[in-house]
Amino acid sequence: MNIEEVRYYCLSKEHTEECFPFDDVTLVFKVNNKMYALLSLSGDAKLALKCNPEKALRLRELYPEIIPGYHLNKKHWNTIDLRGNLSNVLIKELIDHSYELIRNTSAKPSKTTKN
């Protein structure tokens, strides 16, 4: 997948917003005001995605294009080199996984305070 395809796919997810909170070359995708994807627009074609910790480790072992999240919590984030040989299907599955992790976390009811 190229950068534009990743962007359009992320934006197709329900309630997704895009913004540039860090700089003008890192496009961030959020659901419920929480990040689920960071896409580098600087030409290096990198995509950072949230991931279940066990799955994150397995993916890193299986695919050289997947490394621990750059400038992110390496336990929960992977960085994907989009220039590698990963299939579009796998990249979409990883985007879906990240989106669902954040959406489900954000959907949990907040704790009520006891008086």
N, C-alpha and C positions, 0 to 999 in steps of 0.2 A: 504494500500500500504506500502511496505517496502522501505527502503532507496534506494536500487538499482532500484526498479521500478519507483520511483519518478525521479531519475537521468536519466534513459533511456527515460522517458516520456518528461522531460524538454528538453533533447538533441534532441528529435524528432521534436521540434518546429523550424521553419525556422529561420536561422541566430542566433541561440542560441550559446553562448559561456559559458564555465565554467572556474572558476578561484578561487583562494584562496587569496583574497586581505587582509583579516583581520588576519587569523591564519590558522593553518593546520587542523582544525576540522570544519570549516564553509565553505561549498562549495557554491559558488555564481553562479547563472545563470543570464546571461545578454543578452539583445537584443539591438542592436544599442548602445552598450556600457553603458546601463543603467540596473540596477538590477531589476529583477522581482521575484526572488525567492532566499531564503537562506536556505540551508539544513544543519542541524547539523549532523556531523558524529561522535559525541562523545558518542553515545549510547542512548541518550535520545529521539531520533526519532522525532525531531521538525522541522517543515517546516514553514518559514515565507513567506507570500505572500502579494503583494500589493492588495488593495481592494477599491472599491468605498466606501466613508465614510458611507452612509446610509446602504448599503448592509453589511458592516463590523459590524455595530451595530446589525442588524437583525441576522446575523450568530452567533454572541456571545450570543444572547438571546436564540437561538434555540439549540445550540450545546455546551455542556460543554468542548469539546475538542478544541474549538476555543476561544482564548483569545486575548487581545490587543497585538500588536507586541512587542516582547521583544527587548529592546535597539533600537527601531525604532519609527517613528512617529505613535503613537497609533491611530490617526485619519485615517491614510491611510494604515496601515499594521496590519495583523492578524498573530498570531502564531498558528499553528495547531499541536496537539499531534497526530502523526501517529499511536500511540499504542491504540487509542480509537476505537470507533465503527463507525467511518465515513466510508461510502462506497467508493470504488475506483472510482466510477462514480462521486460522489460529489467532491472528492479530485482533480480529473482531471478537472472538471468544474471550480474549484477555481484556479487551475494552469492556465487554459485557460483564465480566467477573468484577472488575474494578467498580463499575457503575452500580452493580447490585450490592456490593459490600457497603458502599457509601450511602446509597439510597436506603437500604435496610437499617443501617446504623442511625441515620437521620430520622427515620420514621418511628423510632422507639419513643414511647411517651416519657416526658420528663418527670423526675421525682417530685412529688408534692411535699410541701413543708408541713410538718406537724406543728400545731400551735399549742 
